[in-house]
Amino acid sequence: MPSYQSFLSAVKAEVKETDVQAVKPLLDDPGRTVLVDIRERDEWTQGYIPGALWISRGFLESKIEDAVPDRDTPVVLYCAGGNRSAFAAKALQQMGYTDVASMAGGFTAWKRSGLPWKMPTVLTPEQSQRYSRHTLLPEIGEAGQIKLMESSALCIGAGGLGSPSSLYLAAAGVGTIGMIDDDVVDASNLQRQILHNLDRVGMAKVDSAEKTLRGLNPDLQVKKFQDRLTSDNVMEVLAPFDVIVDGADNFQTRYLVNDAALKLGKPVVHASIFRFEGQITVFPAEGGPCYRCLYPEPPPPEEAPSCSEAGVLGVLPGIMGVLQATETVKLMLGLGQTLAGRLLVYDALKTKFRELKLRRDPKCPTCGEGVDRSKIELIDYVQFCAGG
């Protein structure tokens, strides 16, 4: 029977080995070669090579196809010292991967060479339990959950749309949620604004929102702005956040958010509600189509009655707000296809969704051809609607 050493030598003779100096340039050209850390969790938490994908050795064969579906993709494996990665490389060869290498010396040699490495952010046992249904999804996993925890969203309004969107973002583990609203809780809000309750009538909505959201997820950071967005503060308020969740109840704010987000390069998840109908789309960070492509000019006041004037089905903002949260999570994780370029319209009375194509207007003043977004002028329009 062969000894471990003779078996290891035979395997290393059959697989390609590369050294740390050859792997280093891969960090400067991400996307072509996949670097995979196959160490166990307790080893990985002590440091890893930036850009490496972590799949512990025990799960390599079962997870590699999801992580690297193209078997001709170059793959470099590393462990602590270079032995386990050699056996792993042999296993991937047997699975049909055509360009697999083991990094000689492993992570130990990498650190001894003075090459860059990082300490990972890891889930606590409590967080692992809380987010277990996320981490079970291969498309999210622990790395995706940590990305959510490091992400931030600004909810424009703590009302009908801001309530469900912020609740589900908090539950999903988004690390920081901003809430901007200058209003206080009113009894008429409680038919649809589920962040609040009867005991908080008269309380600032942002304070009520913080209380509810942190009660759901104590790890959450809530940044409160008890104010109305204007051209004077919009850039400062929007700048720190990764995604803007637009639940504004008036055209003035929607145009202002659109224009500021374009200047800052921030994606906007926009939704609106009216009586029994809702609509949602995503305005991408890189430009059009934007809100002005959809609505070039504000409508006359008589065509834009407020919710207090026209009414709204109480459950409708729940549906649209949850869709906003879904699009926000997808943007943060880079998952799936967003609603950019598409307008989804929901008719609650018919329980019917319609999808409309949105096209960028080449003459749009904020995202059209040749527009310098850094020079977009921020305008405070006359307020058209209030009391959503």
Phi and psi in degrees as a GROMACS rama.xvg file:
@    title "Ramachandran Plot"
@    xaxis  label "Phi"
@    yaxis  label "Psi"
@TYPE xy
-70.8305  146.257  PRO-2
-76.7464  168.573  SER-3
-58.0781  -43.8783  TYR-4
-64.6765  -41.0347  GLN-5
-69.5787  -36.3269  SER-6
-64.263  -44.194  PHE-7
-61.4541  -43.7291  LEU-8
-62.0153  -39.2774  SER-9
-66.1827  -40.5716  ALA-10
-66.2651  -44.0698  VAL-11
-64.2755  -26.7327  LYS-12
-72.3426  -19.5356  ALA-13
-99.3045  -13.1999  GLU-14
-115.375  158.917  VAL-15
-82.9423  133.773  LYS-16
-113.406  146.071  GLU-17
-133.603  155.952  THR-18
-100.131  171.433  ASP-19
-64.8669  -32.1659  VAL-20
-68.4713  -29.9655  GLN-21
-76.4922  -28.0689  ALA-22
-78.1174  -32.3121  VAL-23
-50.953  -44.8144  LYS-24
-63.2108  -19.3805  PRO-25
-63.5757  -28.8648  LEU-26
-67.4569  -25.9374  LEU-27
-87.9276  -7.63655  ASP-28
-134.684  64.7401  ASP-29
-68.6585  152.671  PRO-30
111.678  -35.2562  GLY-31
-83.87  -57.3859  ARG-32
-100.463  137.196  THR-33
-98.8048  121.388  VAL-34
-97.2026  122.776  LEU-35
-119.937  124.002  VAL-36
-90.5279  116.006  ASP-37
-104.107  12.7244  ILE-38
-71.2428  167.477  ARG-39
-76.0028  165.7  GLU-40
-57.4951  -44.2247  ARG-41
-65.2967  -25.6713  ASP-42
-78.1737  -44.3785  GLU-43
-60.9658  -37.3263  TRP-44
-67.0775  -13.1513  THR-45
-88.9627  -0.551683  GLN-46
138.969  150.849  GLY-47
-150.089  166.171  TYR-48
-82.1928  126.867  ILE-49
-55.9926  135.019  PRO-50
91.1739  -7.8619  GLY-51
-78.9698  145.827  ALA-52
-93.545  128.143  LEU-53
-96.7861  118.124  TRP-54
-136.461  109.227  ILE-55
-60.8212  152.511  SER-56
-54.4062  -37.9856  ARG-57
-65.3042  -19.4066  GLY-58
-112.97  4.80393  PHE-59
-58.8845  -52.4562  LEU-60
-63.3199  -34.8591  GLU-61
-80.392  -21.836  SER-62
-110.811  -15.7924  LYS-63
-65.167  -31.9015  ILE-64
-66.0375  -34.5154  GLU-65
-71.7593  -38.8821  ASP-66
-76.1254  -37.9859  ALA-67
-133.427  80.9888  VAL-68
-68.3618  -29.1501  PRO-69
-86.0748  112.593  ASP-70
-72.5304  -6.11106  ARG-71
-94.3439  -1.84085  ASP-72
-67.3769  131.398  THR-73
-62.9652  131.648  PRO-74
-128.912  132.06  VAL-75
-117.81  126.746  VAL-76
-105.524  143.507  LEU-77
-141.003  149.296  TYR-78
-125.838  -150.059  CYS-79
-77.1574  -43.3641  ALA-80
-127.068  -8.29678  GLY-81
108.865  -3.90491  GLY-82
-86.2423  -51.8304  ASN-83
-60.462  -34.9306  ARG-84
-68.1363  -28.4346  SER-85
-67.3238  -46.7782  ALA-86
-61.6161  -39.5095  PHE-87
-65.6164  -39.2553  ALA-88
-62.2525  -39.7712  ALA-89
-61.9567  -41.1419  LYS-90
-63.7399  -41.1067  ALA-91
-68.8257  -34.1768  LEU-92
-60.3477  -41.2625  GLN-93
-67.7411  -23.8791  GLN-94
-83.7717  -2.95321  MET-95
103.218  4.92478  GLY-96
-74.6296  127.536  TYR-97
-93.6893  -17.0094  THR-98
-136.547  77.042  ASP-99
-117.992  137.198  VAL-100
-134.125  152.905  ALA-101
-107.632  133.909  SER-102
-83.692  112.71  MET-103
-62.7113  137.054  ALA-104
83.412  -17.5761  GLY-105
59.9011  -157.033  GLY-106
-65.0639  -29.4518  PHE-107
-61.4849  -47.1734  THR-108
-65.1596  -35.9708  ALA-109
-59.8135  -49.3478  TRP-110
-67.0822  -40.0751  LYS-111
-63.3934  -25.7952  ARG-112
-81.9809  -1.95921  SER-113
75.0148  21.3538  GLY-114
-82.6341  157.298  LEU-115
-69.0023  141.563  PRO-116
-148.308  163.119  TRP-117
-128.989  157.509  LYS-118
-93.8935  127.57  MET-119
-77.802  155.575  PRO-120
-84.4581  128.882  THR-121
-123.254  154.425  VAL-122
-76.7095  138.827  LEU-123
-71.8314  164.38  THR-124
-55.5596  -37.608  PRO-125
-66.9617  -40.4099  GLU-126
-69.5588  -36.4779  GLN-127
-60.2483  -39.9094  SER-128
-70.7049  -44.2965  GLN-129
-60.9518  -42.7993  ARG-130
-103.714  21.0271  TYR-131
-60.5705  -33.0908  SER-132
-72.9597  -22.1801  ARG-133
-77.414  -48.5286  HIS-134
-68.7771  -18.0749  THR-135
-71.3063  -22.4341  LEU-136
-77.5829  120.23  LEU-137
-58.4056  -31.0489  PRO-138
-70.454  -18.0066  GLU-139
-111.613  -66.0629  ILE-140
62.6537  -173.692  GLY-141
-67.6462  -37.2621  GLU-142
-63.1657  -41.0793  ALA-143
-67.2491  -38.2654  GLY-144
-63.9672  -41.0834  GLN-145
-63.8661  -37.2546  ILE-146
-62.2454  -40.5521  LYS-147
-61.5136  -42.1314  LEU-148
-66.3076  -22.4877  MET-149
-96.1708  1.86953  GLU-150
-99.7355  167.195  SER-151
-142.41  147.871  SER-152
-136.512  143.055  ALA-153
-107.312  121.693  LEU-154
-94.9957  117.374  CYS-155
-83.2818  101.558  ILE-156
99.9185  135.445  GLY-157
-110.069  41.2744  ALA-158
-109.499  -133.519  GLY-159
-61.576  -45.6391  GLY-160
-83.9434  -39.1459  LEU-161
-64.6604  -27.3207  GLY-162
-64.8358  -60.9062  SER-163
-67.5241  -36.6364  PRO-164
-64.6357  -45.2546  SER-165
-69.7086  -35.8651  SER-166
-61.9624  -45.6581  LEU-167
-73.8121  -30.6404  TYR-168
-67.1385  -40.8143  LEU-169
-64.0453  -43.941  ALA-170
-64.7999  -33.9571  ALA-171
-72.392  -15.0416  ALA-172
99.4924  13.1407  GLY-173
-58.3657  129.729  VAL-174
-70.4356  -36.5879  GLY-175
-135.088  128.246  THR-176
-123.115  125.288  ILE-177
-95.2858  142.507  GLY-178
-129.089  122.408  MET-179
-120.937  124.277  ILE-180
-168.06  132.515  ASP-181
-100.658  7.15257  ASP-182
-94.758  170.009  ASP-183
-115.849  160.075  VAL-184
-68.5655  131.516  VAL-185
-121.421  150.952  ASP-186
-58.2908  -31.11  ALA-187
-70.6394  -15.6926  SER-188
-73.7942  -26.6885  ASN-189
-70.5388  -12.2541  LEU-190
-66.1499  -19.728  GLN-191
-147.41  -20.2956  ARG-192
-93.1249  83.5936  GLN-193
-76.1861  -0.815673  ILE-194
-69.2171  -23.216  LEU-195
-113.029  167.926  HIS-196
-145.02  176.563  ASN-197
-62.7246  -32.4139  LEU-198
-67.8383  -14.5971  ASP-199
-107.195  11.7391  ARG-200
-57.7001  128.471  VAL-201
94.4669  -14.134  GLY-202
-79.4411  147.079  MET-203
-57.8312  133.66  ALA-204
-60.2336  -35.3966  LYS-205
-67.559  -33.9025  VAL-206
-70.7228  -41.2641  ASP-207
-63.0775  -40.9468  SER-208
-62.1928  -45.1796  ALA-209
-59.5403  -42.7636  GLU-210
-61.0279  -44.1578  LYS-211
-69.1097  -46.1245  THR-212
-67.2519  -41.3719  LEU-213
-74.0602  -23.7106  ARG-214
-68.3126  -29.1691  GLY-215
-80.8715  -39.1707  LEU-216
-143.53  98.2089  ASN-217
-67.3646  -15.1419  PRO-218
-76.8209  -15.1751  ASP-219
-68.5593  138.508  LEU-220
-99.2721  124.367  GLN-221
-111.309  122.514  VAL-222
-104.693  118.935  LYS-223
-103.766  139.052  LYS-224
-131.866  99.2376  PHE-225
-86.2752  77.7409  GLN-226
-160.582  168.421  ASP-227
-106.19  139.824  ARG-228
-68.0064  133.528  LEU-229
-136.402  172.183  THR-230
-63.1639  -20.3904  SER-231
-78.3863  -31.1295  ASP-232
-116.818  -7.7176  ASN-233
-63.0198  -39.4275  VAL-234
-66.1259  -41.9139  MET-235
-66.6878  -39.212  GLU-236
-70.7171  -43.9712  VAL-237
-75.7325  -30.8216  LEU-238
-53.8235  -41.5253  ALA-239
-75.1979  -7.67127  PRO-240
-103.604  149.16  PHE-241
-78.6725  -39.3849  ASP-242
-133.473  139.778  VAL-243
-104.582  123.574  ILE-244
-104.56  104.151  VAL-245
-89.701  104.022  ASP-246
-115.174  28.4959  GLY-247
-63.4412  151.689  ALA-248
-107.999  15.0056  ASP-249
-149.602  152.19  ASN-250
-67.1538  -33.6164  PHE-251
-54.1487  -50.8898  GLN-252
-69.2041  -37.9985  THR-253
-62.0123  -44.2909  ARG-254
-64.6539  -41.8869  TYR-255
-63.8719  -43.8122  LEU-256
-62.8333  -43.8783  VAL-257
-57.0174  -49.9829  ASN-258
-67.7803  -42.5548  ASP-259
-67.1788  -39.8134  ALA-260
-63.4162  -38.2884  ALA-261
-64.3179  -41.4621  LEU-262
-61.9258  -37.473  LYS-263
-89.452  -11.4759  LEU-264
71.8718  39.0098  GLY-265
-109.073  135.635  LYS-266
-73.1248  145.918  PRO-267
-120.866  126.583  VAL-268
-98.2686  106.023  VAL-269
-103.789  136.909  HIS-270
-143.901  154.794  ALA-271
-148.6  158.565  SER-272
-134.957  149.571  ILE-273
-157.859  116.646  PHE-274
54.3655  -100.58  ARG-275
-114.313  13.1118  PHE-276
-127.757  141.84  GLU-277
-131.197  158.395  GLY-278
-143.324  151.525  GLN-279
-148.248  144.087  ILE-280
-154.917  174.593  THR-281
-122.652  127.422  VAL-282
-98.3921  111.949  PHE-283
-70.3438  155.117  PRO-284
-64.029  -30.9324  ALA-285
-80.9741  -1.75882  GLU-286
134.754  -148.15  GLY-287
-70.3431  169.144  GLY-288
-70.2069  144.352  PRO-289
-116.724  -176.063  CYS-290
-62.6148  -33.0788  TYR-291
-74.1207  -20.8283  ARG-292
-70.8614  -33.5033  CYS-293
-78.6346  -45.4355  LEU-294
-129.548  88.3414  TYR-295
-57.685  -35.3972  PRO-296
-134.797  148.107  GLU-297
-62.4697  141.38  PRO-298
-72.5485  162.825  PRO-299
-61.4555  150.219  PRO-300
-54.1343  -36.1646  PRO-301
-68.6682  -16.8243  GLU-302
-96.819  1.97891  GLU-303
-132.555  63.8337  ALA-304
-68.2678  151.539  PRO-305
-75.7926  167.515  SER-306
-62.4994  -32.6464  CYS-307
-69.4615  -21.5676  SER-308
-92.925  -41.4834  GLU-309
-99.7987  -20.744  ALA-310
83.5435  163.552  GLY-311
-154.855  138.196  VAL-312
-64.027  125.529  LEU-313
-58.6634  -34.4416  GLY-314
-82.0803  -15.4888  VAL-315
-58.825  -48.1526  LEU-316
-62.8783  -25.1024  PRO-317
-62.6675  -43.6869  GLY-318
-64.1357  -48.4054  ILE-319
-71.0856  -35.7768  MET-320
-66.9792  -37.0644  GLY-321
-66.2762  -38.4134  VAL-322
-63.7436  -36.97  LEU-323
-61.7054  -44.181  GLN-324
-62.2734  -39.0744  ALA-325
-61.9469  -47.3522  THR-326
-63.8523  -36.6392  GLU-327
-64.5154  -45.7388  THR-328
-62.2633  -41.4581  VAL-329
-60.6327  -42.4128  LYS-330
-62.782  -43.3732  LEU-331
-64.4982  -35.9665  MET-332
-95.3193  -9.20204  LEU-333
67.8753  35.1138  GLY-334
-101.165  143.581  LEU-335
62.5885  -160.942  GLY-336
-112.106  121.235  GLN-337
-79.4886  177.873  THR-338
-85.4784  12.1918  LEU-339
-58.4746  128.484  ALA-340
81.799  3.59388  GLY-341
-135.112  140.934  ARG-342
-114.208  119.305  LEU-343
-98.8392  120.105  LEU-344
-111.743  130.307  VAL-345
-116.218  127.604  TYR-346
-107.066  107.765  ASP-347
-68.6131  -32.4526  ALA-348
-68.9161  -32.958  LEU-349
-99.5312  -3.65114  LYS-350
46.594  58.4776  THR-351
-137.459  133.327  LYS-352
-102.69  138.536  PHE-353
-123.597  140.016  ARG-354
-112.276  126.309  GLU-355
-113.68  142.623  LEU-356
-78.5788  131.049  LYS-357
-107.411  129.227  LEU-358
-116.713  144.219  ARG-359
-70.0849  131.284  ARG-360
-83.1314  115.357  ASP-361
-61.8331  -18.1984  PRO-362
-101.929  10.3119  LYS-363
-59.5269  132.595  CYS-364
-69.9594  -13.6905  PRO-365
-115.831  -21.279  THR-366
-134.205  8.23839  CYS-367
-70.9005  176.99  GLY-368
-62.5242  131.526  GLU-369
79.4644  2.2721  GLY-370
-76.6429  127.973  VAL-371
-86.8873  104.367  ASP-372
-63.7645  -25.7954  ARG-373
-67.635  -17.1076  SER-374
-104.73  10.7543  LYS-375
-61.8439  130.358  ILE-376
-86.9757  129.527  GLU-377
-87.8987  126.096  LEU-378
-121.358  136.705  ILE-379
-93.2695  105.401  ASP-380
-78.8474  162.906  TYR-381
-63.2847  136.517  VAL-382
-70.9611  133.528  GLN-383
-104.816  -28.4883  PHE-384
-147.992  146.414  CYS-385
-148.577  162.531  ALA-386
84.0529  31.0964  GLY-387
